Amino acid sequence: MAAGFSHERGFTLVELVVTLIVLGILAAFVAPRLMARTDFDARGFYDVTAATLRYAQKSAVAQRRTVCVSFAGNSSVTLTIATAFGDTTCDTPLAGPDGVAPYTLSAPPDVGLTPLPASFSFLPSGQASADQAIGVTGLPGKIIKVWAATGYVQDN
């Protein structure tokens, strides 16, 4: 190295300013997308809805009674159960796994069921009264299927 020359290391002021501008642009466009909860809430509601339908089917078999699944609007699912074997009218609230009756599942804001499902029931044999295809807004292609012949709840 020649006398009088020194090589200092570090970033120049221009490099630092450009880096801050790029980070500012990313923060303006990417951060709101990361903070949006709708996709997360939609997936959670989809999973919990499938689990609720499985719980209804298993409760029908375990208690040997009809369990009815009813939908209020496109945002809530409620389970009721018949009081005795052979009854087809569900007149008693079904307690959930936590012991709270009726077992009701409510959708988070900006999330709902699509299309609006028809109410149906699980028979004591485990079969469903009708085939169902239940989707959740914000999750295209994700459908919860209930097969009438077996009562199987399938989510993909």
N, C-alpha and C positions, 0 to 999 in steps of 0.2 A: 504494500500500500504506500502510496506517495505521501510525503509529509504534508500536513495541512488539510487532508481530506478525511472526513469522518462519515461513516455510514450509520445513520440512525434508523432504527426499526420502528414500525408502527403504521397506523393508518393516517392518510391525509385527511384534511378537513372535508374535501370533496367526497371522498369515499364514505365517510361517516354520514354526511348529509344524504347521499344517495341511498344508503342502507336504511336510514330513518324514514325516508319517503316510501321506499318499498314496503317496509313494515307497517307504515300507516295505511297504505292502500290495502294490504292483506287484512289488517284489523278491521277496516271498514266493510269489506265484502265477505270475509270468511267467518269472523267472530259471530255475527248474527246467526249464521247457518249452524254453527256449533252450539249455540245457546238455545235454538228452537227445540222445544220438547215434544212437539206434535208427533213426530215420527216415533220417538221413544215411547210416548204414551199410547200410540196406536198399536205398536207391537206388544206392549204390556197388556193392553185390553184384549187383544186377540188371544194371547196365551191364557189369560185368566178366564175368558169366556169358554175356551175349549176345556179347561180344567173344571169349570162349573158344570158343563154338560156331562162330563165324565162322572162327576160327583153325583149328579142327578140319576144317571143310569145305574151306578153302583148302589145308590140308596134304594132304588126301586127293587133291585134284586135282593139286597141284604134284608130289607124290611118286608119283602113280599107284598108290596103295595104299589099302586100307581103313583108316579111322581109327575106333576105337570110343570112344564116350563112355559112361562108367559113373558111376553115382551111388552114393555110400556114405551111407546114411541120407538125411537131407534137408539135409545141410550140406556136402557135398563133391562135386566133379566131377573125374574123372581121365581123361586121354586116353592111349590106347595105339594102336599102329599094327601092321599086318601086316608080316612081314619081307619078303614078296615080292609082286609083282603077281599077282592071281588068288587069293591066300589070303584066306579070310574070317575066320580066327582072328587076333585082335590079340594078339600075344605079346611085343611090344617096347614099352617105355615111349616115348612121344612127347616129345621135348624141346620146351620152350616157347620163346618168342621170346628169353628170356634164356639159353638153352642148358641149363637145368636139366631133367633128366628124372627121373621122369615129370612132365609138366605137370599139376599138381594145384591146384585152386582150393578154398579152404576158406572157409566162411561165418564172418563175425564173430559174437560172442555175441548171442543173442536174434534172430538172423536165420536163415532157412532157406528151402528150396525147398518150394513147395506147389502142388498135391499132389506126393507123391513121384514123380518122373519115372521111367519105365522106361528102362533102358539101350538105346542104339541105336547105329547106325554110319553113317558117311558113306562112300559107295562111291567108287572112283577117278573115276567120272563126275561126282561132286559131289552126286549124289542122296543122300537120307537113306533109311534102311531103314524108317522109319515117321514119320508125322506126330507132332509133339510140341507140347504146350502147357505151358509152364513158368512158374509164378508165384513170387514171392518174398513171404514173410510181411511184413506191414506195408505192402504196396503193392497195395491192392485195385484191380482193373481194369488193372493193368500185367501183360501176359502176353508172354512170349517164345514165338513160334511158329516151328517148323521145318516146312517144307513138304517132304514126301517126294519129290514129283515133281521138284523142282528143287534141293532142299537149301538153299533160301533161308532165312536166319535173319532173322526180322522181330521188331522190338521196337516197341511203341507208346508 
